[in-house]
């Protein structure tokens, strides 16, 4: 697998690896996942308790999301990076409200904080990456040969997603 080529790419890669790992943990060792979230793990479940079903579904979603984030990193898909900033802030808001409304345990605020901090880190990375690019004759030029940052109005970088390269 290729290493990320930008600061924002590194933030997306870290989240992708952790989402993949947490999804796998939830699938392989659900009790550990529940304990990490501060949720009770009873000896036996009663009829109508679908905690296991929900955990399998959310763990599989996290695993898949990790794959999507890593794919976005490999292709340096900047539009995806920007999209995640917005929706991770929405996730932060919803999860925080769930804790404040006593819908989720206090430990769940750690998940909200992770989403919020991840969104801010990616936003800062996108801003810093944009500053690393120096305009040359109206066309964006990466700051160095190892850089592969897509520039608004520029030609994009090798490996950029088609949607970004066409912009």
Buried (B, 14 or more C-beta within 10 A) or exposed (E): EEEBBBBBBBBBBBBBBBBBEBBBBBBEEBEEBBEBBBBEEEEEEEEEEEBEEEBBEBBBEBBEBBEBBBBBBBBBBBBBBBEBBEEBBEBBEEBBEBBEEEEBEEEBBBBBEBBBEBBBBBBBBBEEBBEEBEEEEEEBBBEEEEBBBBBEEBEBBEBBBEEBBEB
